[in-house]
């Protein structure tokens, strides 16, 4: 399956789209003003130790303090010994080197670990761990063992640290592997030297930019070309590729067309669809995707699809089509955490097994770590997808100022009744000459029409004049009562 990468550069943001067979499968966005920090290494200062949670808050120079759990303190996981309580490991004011595991998300600070890992093109270096691991995506056992033996010969016994062999190293030469080893060890020595002369909080190592990470991590053997719409960044990425990813260099292509690159591939349209709650399927069915703070739900519906044979067959085909669409939406929207999928109920156990198997195959293209369970007793599929960065919706959108993110607002009648109760309450507390209602057009129109009698009755009851004024800038739920 051929894959193309589209890199769109503007001064405000960088966007990378992954297109397979002409269809957008992934979208990554990075803004200099809010660049992700996963992989960054800091010299942090312990601000607070929480024995009850076995955690600590670390100041690394960000807006919010970051979070470190005792399980992520590497020294406490060695030799199979029982971990000491965190209050015996850390003290307030202590300096500590940490690496970011998760970006700050919502109201939560960044998640930290004291185990450092440095990713190269072919290998991941583990300075504190004498271990050689192989990527799980390299499935052949004999090939895994050969790679382990090769790397063992290239890594001197006396040298500290271990390595994890990445998928891209399957066909690498010994010379390429040796070059990656030397580069990563040199980088670690520079980080250690910087830490010795720094005062916390201090950034010691900044991870690569989005465009560079895409060349290093996402490009694979199926990639046919990488189109870049900025001449300056094309030249910069050529230099980066020549040094770190030579095999990628021939794939780089500068796009100089008059039509915007993302518009040419309809990426802009796909972004708009990825922000919508409803996703239409080709058959006429559709998905409803809702994100909450705790989890994401996906509801599958037949919609206008009536099928050709029988109802069970219609349901089965809709669910099969939905598996591909859901897997694509998870990647495109970068949805993470707990995900609950409500496929249309199927009576046939064989159909359920086939839908689940097809869903697992569709998810196999995703490079993000995930786990999936079978159908529950309620007919739901539960899964988790590792969340390290904000989802596309959280990155590009914000809660609606009118509804506060609820997705609905109070009716004009509900607000009108709130106003009547508020006037009655204030009339008992304050001896005003007149009460003036300031509200949006919908609420004032209701007082002029359907609720005019209720307003008159309240005026008679409190023996005060009630007037109103339309505020066009007010939302439907907004109102003020002025005492005159």
Secondary structure, 3 states (H helix, E strand, C coil): CCEEEEEEECCCCEEEEEEECCEEEEEEEECHHHCCCCCCEEEEEEEEEECCCCEEEEECCCCCCEEEEHHHCHHHHCCCCCCCCHHHCCCCCCEEEEEEEECCECCECCEEECCCCEECCCEEEECCCCCEEECCCCCCHHHHHHHHHHHHHHCCCCCCCEEEECHHHCCCCHHHHHHHHHHHHHHHHHHHHHHHCCCCCEEEECCCCHHHHHHHHHCCCCEEEEEECCHHHHHHHHHHHHHHCHHHHHHEEECCCCCCHHHHCCHHHHHHHHCCCEEECCCCCEEEEEECCCEEEEEEECCCCCCCCCHHHHHHHHHHHHHHHHHHHHHHHCCCEEEEEECCCCCCHHHHHHHHHHHHHHHCCCCCCEEEEEECCCCCEEEEECCCCCCHHHHHCCCCCCCCCCCCCCCHHHHHHHHHHHHHHHHHHCCCCEEEEEECHHHHHHHHCCCHHHHHHHHHHHCCEEEEEECCCCCCCCEEEEEC
